[in-house]
Amino acid sequence: MKPVTAIQEPLNLTGETLNLFAWHIPDLVAYQHHGDEWWFAPLDDNLPLIRLNRTGLNMLRAMNGHTTVGALLEQYGRKICGPDGQPGLWHLERWATPNFSLCYYGTEPPGGHRHKGKWDLLLQQIREGWSGQEGFEGEAHLEDFHHHELSQAADDDGHFDVIETTVSHLFREPNEALNGLTYGRLLMRQLRKLGWFTPKPRMIVEIGGGLGYVARELGKELLPFEKQGMTYCSLDITGPFLKRQVSRAKAGGWNVIGTQANGEALPFTDHSVDVVIDNENMADMTPVKLTKQELSSGRGETAQHQEALDWIRRARLPIGTDLPEEVIFNLGPTRFVAELWRVLKPGGHAFLSEFGIDEGWPAPVKLPGHTEYEVQYSQLRHVARWLGFQERYLSLPQFLGLKPDTKVLCTGAAYTIQRFCQAIDKPFVIRAYTEPELKQTLGDMLPKIQGTHYHDVADPAWFGLLDFKVLLLEKPGGAPKAQFTEQKGYRWYSQK
C-alpha cells in the first residue's frame, strides 16, 4: 500500500493565476462508467476517483495550451461538472496540484519534449511529493524503509504494482517480447547458455527476490532431476516478502530455504555459494553523500563516509578533478560486490541487474515513500576487477534478447485501469500487456476506456529498459571446463 502523502492545498484562482494557460496531461485515461459519467484517476491513489459529466469532460479537453485559467473559470466555473455536484471551480482549483495532476497551469509547457511539453519533468516533481522525504535519504533510511515500513505493509503485491514496479514483475507472465516466456524462464535459459549450470551448482542464492516470481519461474525451466542436489536460498531484508519468495520457490520445485538478512552483509561462510542472482536491489543499498572537501582530503566526517573514502582510495577509483561540491557514492553496492567475492566459490558466478549510469555520479530517483539511487557502473566494475572478478557488462534487453518492437501498454495507463477495475470489483494486475492480452483481460470494459496507448518495449517512454544494465561476475579458479564447438546439433570437444 502506498504511503499516505500530504494532500496539496487547492489553488487560489485569483491574480496572475488567471492569466496562466492550461494543458491537460496527454497520457490521460478515461473510463465511461455510464452514459453521462466518466472516471479519471488522480496520480495519488490515496485520493478517490474523479467523476465527471459531459460538461466536466469538455472543460478538461479545453485545456489545450491556448485557453487561460480565467477563461475556463468564466465558462465552466459555476457549471456542475460531475455527478457529485461539484462546480467547475472545484476541479480547476485541484486538478493542477501534484496529488491530482490531471493538468498543468503555466505561461508555457514544462519543457520541450512531447507536444512541446516535457511531462516527465512534471512527473518527477510529483514523485518528489509522493516520496514524503526531502533531501538526501541515505545511510540509514533505505534499510529502515525495507526492514520496518514494508514489514508492516498489509498488501505487498500492491507494493510492486505501484511503488517499485520492476522489470521482472512486469514480465512475470509469458510475454511476446520475451519469446512467449516469463522473465524468470528466459533468465534461466540465458544463464544455462553461459554455462553457469554445468557443472550443476549446489547453492544458489537470490537476493531480494520480491514476491518470488523469479524463483518460481527459474525452477520451472529446469526438469525435476536437474534440481536434485541443489539448494535455493531466498535472502531478503523484508519478512513478508521472504515468506512469499519461499512459497513460490517451492512451487517452482526448489529445495528452498529462507534467510532474513541484508545483502550488504551476507550470512554465508567464505567460498560456500555457487550462483548469486540479484534483480533490481542495488539502487536500494546504502548511498553516502560525500563533500568535495572529504574527497580531496580523504578524511570522512562519519564512519560510513570514511569507509566510502577508503574504498575509493584502495581501489584507486578515478574520480576526476572537476568535482561538484557534493557527490553520491554507491557504498552499499560496493559492499555487496565485496561480499560476493568472499562468499562465492572459485568458479562461482553472480548476475546483477539494476538501472544505472556509466558516467558522472549517481542521482536520486524519487519513489513513493522512499528514494532510490542510480548505480554508477563504471565505478562498480572497477571495484569488481580490483577484487579479482572477471566481468561482463551489457544492457538488460541485450542480455535477454528482447524483441524491441513488441508493443506493450503504457504503464501509467495500466495503473489507471487498475484503479477503475478496483472500483467495480474487477481483477486487474499490473504487467506488460500487449493489445490482445489487454482485450482478453478487460473484455466488454475495453471499449469504454479512452486514452490507452502502446509503446515499443525498448522505447524509453515506456519503462526505460535500456537504463537497466546487467553485470555478470565470475570468480576465477574453478575446475576447468571441457571446451567444445557445436555444429548442426553435434558437439566437437577439444583434445586439450
C-alpha positions, -999 to +999 in steps of 0.1 A: +000+000+000+014+034-010+023+056+019-001+084+027+011+118+015+002+153+024-027+165+003-019+197-015-040+228-007-063+238-036-050+266-058-063+302-053-076+311-087-070+349-085-045+374-097-018+361-120-030+326-119-060+336-141-036+346-169-018+312-169-025+288-198-039+253-190-028+220-205-042+186-198-016+158-194-016+139-227-014+104-212-048+107-196-070+076-194-108+079-190-135+053-183-171+059-193-189+042-165-224+053-175-239+073-204-231+106-188-204+097-163-166+095-169-140+084-144-104+098-141-077+087-117-056+112-097-019+103-097-021+100-059-040+068-054-049+077-018-074+101-034-108+089-048-116+087-085-128+119-101-162+116-117-172+140-145-202+146-166-200+157-202-196+194-192-166+184-170-152+163-198-154+193-222-137+215-196-108+191-193-105+188-231-105+226-234-071+226-216-052+227-248-025+252-241-044+281-258-070+287-231-063+307-199-074+296-164-095+328-163-114+318-195-120+283-182-133+297-149-156+321-166-171+295-189-172+265-166-166+277-131-203+278-119-215+248-140-220+214-125-192+193-139-197+160-121-224+137-107-213+146-072-225+181-078-191+199-077-189+230-099-161+235-124-144+259-099-138+229-075-120+209-102-100+238-116-086+246-081-074+210-076-065+194-109-032+212-113-019+202-078+005+173-076-020+150-059-044+152-088-021+163-117-047+159-145-034+192-159-007+219-157-010+257-154+018+279-166+030+305-191+045+277-213+046+239-212+070+223-188+099+219-212+103+210-248+096+173-254+064+156-264+038+180-278+062+207-266+055+196-230+082+177-211+057+159-189+084+136-173+097+167-155+063+173-141+060+137-130+094+139-113+081+168-092+050+147-084+072+117-073+091+141-051+058+150-034+049+113-032+082+104-015+074+123+017+111+128+021+131+159+014+168+160+006+192+131+008+178+098+021+209+077+026+229+058+051+200+046+073+167+055+057+166+028+029+173+000+053+147+013+077+122+016+049+126-020+037+131-036+071+104-018+091+080+002+070+075-026+044+073-052+072+041-035+083+026-035+048-006-055+045-007-057+007+028-064-005+016-074-040+004-038-044+039-026-034+054-039-067+024-027-087+027+010-077+058+017-056+086-003-070+074-018-104+103-039-115+112-054-149+108-089-135+074-080-120+061-066-153+072-098-171+061-123-145+036-138-170+046-151-205+050-122-229+055-119-267+086-096-261+103-125-243+095-150-270+065-162-251+084-168-219+084-152-184+113-132-172+124-160-149+123-187-175+142-166-201+168-156-174+174-193-167+179-201-204+204-173-207+223-184-176+224-220-189+238-207-222+266-191-202+275-225-187+266-215-152+247-247-146+274-270-160+286-285-137+255-283-115+256-256-088+249-268-053+240-235-036+220-207-054+212-175-036+187-149-048+190-115-031+158-095-026+136-117-047+104-095-044+073-117-044+091-149-056+080-150-092+116-152-105+124-181-082+093-200-093+099-194-130+136-203-127+126-236-112+100-243-139+126-241-166+146-270-151+135-306-150+130-322-116+161-344-118+182-313-128+172-296-095+182-326-074+211-318-051+206-280-055+196-257-026+179-224-034+182-197-008+160-167-008+175-138+011+156-106+019+156-079+045+117-077+044+100-105+063+066-106+044+084-107+010+106-135+022+075-157+030+062-151-005+096-160-020+099-193-001+063-203-010+067-196-047+102-211-049+087-243-035+060-241-062+089-240-087+102-273-074+132-260-055+146-273-023+144-239-007+155-221+025+147-185+035+171-161+053+162-126+065+194-105+061+209-075+045+227-081+011+255-058+023+265-083+049+258-118+036+253-145+063+273-172+045+307-187+051+336-180+028+336-199-006+302-215+000+279-202-028+279-212-064+255-187-080+240-154-069+211-137-086+202-101-078+174-084-097+170-047-091+182-043-055+214-023-057+196+010-060+181+003-026+215-003-010+233+023+011+244+055-006+266+082+011+268+118+002+305+129+002+316+165+000+344+179-022+364+185+009+362+149+020+372+136-014+401+160-015+414+153+020+405+116+022+390+122+057+353+114+062+330+132+087+314+099+097+325+062+099+304+054+067+319+084+049+354+072+058+345+037+047+335+051+013+366+072+010+388+041+019+371+021-009+379+050-034+415+051-022+421+013-021+405+005-054+420+037-069+387+048-084+391+076-109+370+105-096+383+133-119+394+168-109+364+189-116+344+178-087+310+192-076+305+203-040+287+171-031+285+137-048+267+104-041+287+072-038+273+037-040+287+024-008+261-004-004+266-019-039+304-018-033+300-037+000+277-061-018+302-069-045+330-073-019+307-098-001+301-117-033+339-121-037+340-135-002+311-160-004+314-173-039+333-204-045+362-203-070+345-205-104+313-191-089+291-166-107+268-136-099+241-120-120+234-084-111+208-062-127+197-026-119+192+007-135+222+029-136+248+051-154+283+049-169+294+084-164+291+111-137+278+105-102+245+088-091+213+108-090+183+102-068+151+086-082+121+096-062+095+068-054+065+068-031+078+065+005+115+065-003+142+075-028+165+051-047+199+060-062+213+052-096+242+027-097+274+041-111+285+010-131+319+023-142+330+026-106+313-007-095+330-026-124+363-010-114+359-023-078+349-058-091+380-060-112+402-048-083+387-075-062+397-101-088+364-108-107+362-114-144+332-093-155+310-087-185+286-057-188+257-052-212+221-038-212+193-059-199+174-060-232+206-071-249+212-099-224+177-112-225+173-108-263+141-089-260+121-082-292+124-044-291+094-036-314+069-055-293+041-031-283+030-030-247+006-009-228+018+023-212+025+016-175+007+048-165-024+036-183-021+002-166-021+019-131-052+039-140-071+010-154-063-009-122-080+018-102-111+017-124-112-021-121-108-019-083-138+004-082-161-021-099-145-052-081-129-065-113-095-082-110-066-065-129-029-069-122-001-046-134+021-062-161+034-056-196+002-061-216+001-065-254-030-052-271-045-088-275-038-095-238-055-064-226-085-071-248-087-106-233-083-093-197-108-064-199-134-079-223-165-056-226-149-030-205-122-021-230-144-001-255-154+021-226-118+032-219-103+061-238-067+073-240-048+039-238-018+037-260+011+013-266+049+018-267+077-004-282+091-023-253+125-006-260+110+029-261+123+050-232+088+064-229+075+030-217+098+019-189+134+029-198+146-007-202+178+005-218+187+021-185+187-013-168+221-030-171+235-065-164+268-071-147+280-107-149+307-117-125+329-148-124+353-156-096+384-173-112+398-206-100+371-231-108+376-265-123+385-263-160+355-269-183+356-290-214+359-269-245+337-277-275+322-263-306+286-271-317+277-277-354+244-290-367+235-304-333+268-322-327+294-311-302+331-314-311+353-314-280+389-302-280+417-326-271+434-302-246 
